[in-house]
Amino acid sequence: MSHIFRDLLKKVGSGTHTSKDLTRSEAEQATRMMLLEEATPAQIGAFMIAHRIKRPTPPEIAGILDAYEALGPRLQVFPQTAYPVTVLGIPYDGRSRTAPISPIVALMLAVSQVPVILHGGITMPTKYGMPLNTVWQGLGWDFTQLSQAQIETIFAQTHFGFVYLPTLFPQAHNLVQYRDQIGKRPPTATAELVWSPYAGKVHLVAGYVHPPTETRFHEVFSLRGMENYTLVKGLEGSCDLPRDRTALIAVHRSESHEFEHLKLHPRDYGFAGSEVPFTTPEAYLELLQSAIANQPSELRQAAIWNGGFYLWRCGVCVDLTAGFEQAELLLSSGKVQAKVQEIREAIEQESP
């Protein structure tokens, strides 16, 4: 048993009136000890549930990210492109109600020379939804056996990278079992949304569900010196813009140090509609392949709506209208479909 960790646990787990917030360095220390399994299983489980009940503060989330940055993978390749690397932060427990749009958006960005990185793991508590890895496997991509060096090679060639936790960050993957046992997302799940497994500066995109999370993220970014980011009140906490309601987006630009809130009404651009429901992975993958092949569907419309926004936000297009036109062109020209094949061939070349 770690007596040091026990003291940190006592601090966050002493109850409503006597528990105290950790400092940033204490949160980093606690996270590091959990990742390295220097704390016992009983201590880790108790800490996770106590920390969730207390609710993590911005300095504590910053400390968690410090530990992830110190112990986790950080891709070292710096692609020759005019655009910064975009990291899409998506909940690891996947999708269970609405069809993911971010896979097509990521392809559109990669086609447009915007380097994009995503990260995730297996089917995960507490939602047990469809993880990104299932999507990639449905496209004929297998990232599960690739080393960091191999991922970096693929990223340099295709502008697309995926960090698979069980292989590249097993310490974090080993904490997944506790999510199942405590039946709740621990504060590390919040930090994962804004973790960047990249060694350089990035444009970080993350989704959220509850408005206080957005305020918390702003404070975390301020503490960590992150200036280029986009926060979306997205579908199931993802960075996918909705079509059945106003899209609420927070944008902070590093070049101007300016911050603004955007309210985009899908009906103003001809994209209002119902969200595409998620039923089974097999049905979703069929829809995804159809949209990539430019077959008319609601998922294709959602992809143009989302892709157009992100093409504009990442600097590829001068305004939203141009972004929507470009997103549609990338599908109709077959470039998105060609990118799927390019990534598949790059993975096959690197696979053992």
Secondary structure as UniProt FT lines:
FT   HELIX           3..12
FT   TURN            16..18
FT   HELIX           24..35
FT   TURN            36..37
FT   HELIX           41..54
FT   HELIX           58..71
FT   STRAND          85..89
FT   TURN            92..93
FT   HELIX           102..111
FT   TURN            112..113
FT   STRAND          116..120
FT   TURN            125..127
FT   HELIX           132..138
FT   TURN            139..140
FT   TURN            144..145
FT   HELIX           148..158
FT   STRAND          160..164
FT   HELIX           165..168
FT   HELIX           170..173
FT   TURN            174..175
FT   HELIX           176..182
FT   HELIX           187..193
FT   STRAND          202..207
FT   HELIX           211..224
FT   STRAND          229..232
FT   HELIX           235..237
FT   STRAND          247..253
FT   TURN            254..257
FT   STRAND          258..264
FT   HELIX           266..269
FT   HELIX           281..292
FT   TURN            293..294
FT   HELIX           298..313
FT   TURN            314..315
FT   HELIX           320..332
FT   TURN            333..334
FT   HELIX           335..350
//
